[in-house]
Amino acid sequence: MGVSHATAEELVRDLFELQRVTRKVLKAAALHRELSMVHTNILSYLACVPGRRAKDIVAESGLGASGMSRHLSALEHLGYVTRTRDLEDGRAQIVEITAEGRKALEANLRADAETLVARLGDLGEEEAERTRVDLNRLTELFLTSLGMSRVTAATIAPEPGAQPGSPHPTASGDPGRGKENSP
């Protein structure tokens, strides 16, 4: 039993709307912080998949090479990433997140969580958890259909007293240089 074409069309519209409004909410929150949404995404990726070539981060992010170079330079200037020459390919650079970068990322993710708590209003914990599970199910279906594995994972330690059994997904796949994450 599959999904009807009409339902799939509505789901596509709903996903685009969710993406649009989520970016707007997080972008507004990021205006008052040191890290932009793009910086947060890059650091999240590096926290889960360390030691990546800059060109592989470009491929995963959808940013152009010049834009990525600019963002990596800014993050390096802040002390949040390091770039070293790739010993296997002298033209390439290996990018790593620093301890300071992890701290900044965790602070940003906590602030984003606070923003969402404030914006989710009357949504109860049970409904929020159901929504999270459903969104993760969609993500897994899309990843499976693409022959990929999850790349990003939570970097925030669970709050004391958090519900066991509801951990965030963890990164999987090969964190090696230039290799695709595959199941």
C-alpha positions in Angstrom: 0.0 0.0 0.0 1.5 3.3 -1.1 0.9 6.9 -0.8 -1.5 8.5 -3.3 -0.2 11.1 -5.7 -2.6 13.7 -4.3 -1.3 13.1 -0.7 2.3 13.2 -2.0 1.6 16.6 -3.6 0.1 18.0 -0.4 3.1 16.6 1.6 5.5 18.3 -0.8 3.7 21.6 -0.3 3.6 21.1 3.5 7.3 20.3 3.6 8.3 23.3 1.6 6.1 25.5 3.8 7.6 24.0 7.0 11.1 24.5 5.6 10.3 28.1 4.7 8.9 29.1 8.0 11.5 27.1 10.0 14.3 29.0 8.3 12.5 32.3 9.0 12.1 31.5 12.7 15.7 30.3 13.1 17.1 33.2 10.9 15.3 35.7 13.1 16.8 34.1 16.2 20.3 34.0 14.7 20.3 37.8 14.1 21.3 38.4 17.7 24.0 35.7 17.8 27.6 35.3 16.6 26.8 32.3 14.4 24.6 32.5 11.3 22.3 29.6 10.3 24.9 28.5 7.7 27.7 28.6 10.3 25.6 26.5 12.6 24.9 24.0 9.9 28.5 23.7 9.0 29.5 23.2 12.6 26.7 20.7 13.1 28.0 18.7 10.2 31.6 18.8 11.3 30.6 17.8 14.9 29.1 14.6 13.5 31.4 13.9 10.5 34.9 15.2 11.5 37.9 15.5 9.3 36.2 16.3 6.0 37.5 17.8 2.9 36.2 21.3 2.2 34.8 20.1 -1.2 32.8 17.3 0.5 31.3 19.9 2.9 30.3 21.9 -0.2 28.7 18.8 -1.7 26.7 18.1 1.4 25.7 21.7 2.1 24.6 22.8 -1.3 26.6 26.0 -1.0 29.0 27.0 -3.7 32.8 26.6 -3.3 33.4 30.4 -2.9 30.6 30.8 -0.4 31.9 27.8 1.6 35.4 29.2 1.6 34.1 32.5 2.9 32.1 30.8 5.7 35.1 28.5 6.6 37.4 31.5 6.8 35.0 33.3 9.1 34.7 30.2 11.3 38.5 29.7 11.3 38.9 33.4 12.3 36.6 32.8 15.2 38.6 29.8 16.3 35.7 27.4 15.6 37.4 25.3 12.9 40.9 24.4 11.7 41.9 23.7 8.2 45.0 21.6 7.4 46.4 20.4 4.1 45.2 16.9 3.2 48.2 14.6 3.1 46.5 12.4 0.5 45.7 15.3 -1.8 47.9 18.4 -1.3 45.4 20.6 -3.1 42.6 19.8 -0.6 42.0 20.9 2.9 40.8 18.9 5.9 38.4 20.8 8.1 37.9 20.0 11.8 35.7 21.6 14.4 37.6 22.9 17.5 36.6 22.5 21.1 35.6 26.2 21.0 33.5 25.5 17.9 31.7 22.7 19.8 30.9 25.1 22.7 29.6 27.7 20.3 27.5 25.2 18.4 26.0 23.8 21.6 25.2 27.3 22.8 23.5 28.1 19.5 21.5 24.8 19.5 20.3 25.5 23.0 19.3 29.0 22.0 17.4 27.6 19.0 15.7 25.1 21.3 14.6 28.0 23.6 13.3 29.9 20.5 11.3 26.8 19.5 9.9 26.3 23.0 8.7 29.9 23.0 7.1 29.5 19.5 5.5 26.1 19.9 3.0 27.7 22.3 0.3 25.2 23.3 1.9 22.1 21.7 2.2 19.5 24.5 5.2 17.3 25.1 3.5 14.2 23.8 2.4 15.9 20.6 5.9 17.4 20.1 7.5 13.9 20.6 5.0 12.4 18.1 5.8 15.1 15.6 9.6 14.6 16.1 9.1 10.8 15.5 7.1 11.4 12.4 9.6 13.9 11.0 12.4 11.4 11.7 10.5 8.7 9.9 10.2 10.9 6.8 13.9 11.7 7.0 14.8 8.0 7.2 12.5 7.2 4.3 14.1 9.9 2.1 17.7 8.8 3.2 16.9 5.2 2.4 15.5 6.1 -1.0 18.7 8.0 -1.7 21.0 5.2 -0.4 22.3 7.4 2.3 22.6 7.4 6.1 22.0 10.1 8.6 24.9 12.6 8.9 23.9 15.0 11.6 23.1 14.2 15.2 22.4 16.0 18.4 25.4 17.6 20.0 23.6 18.8 23.1 23.8 16.5 26.1 20.4 15.6 27.3 19.0 17.7 30.2 19.1 16.1 33.6 15.9 14.1 34.1 15.3 13.8 30.3 13.2 10.9 29.3 15.3 7.8 28.6 14.5 6.0 25.4 14.1 9.2 23.4 17.6 10.0 22.4 18.4 12.0 19.3 19.6 9.9 16.4 23.3 9.5 16.1 25.6 10.0 13.2 26.3 7.0 11.1 28.2 6.2 8.0 31.9 6.6 7.3 33.4 9.8 8.6 36.4 9.3 6.3 37.6 11.9 3.9 35.6 12.1 0.7 33.6 9.0 1.1 29.8 9.0 0.9 27.8 7.9 3.9 26.1 4.8 2.9 24.0 2.3 4.8 
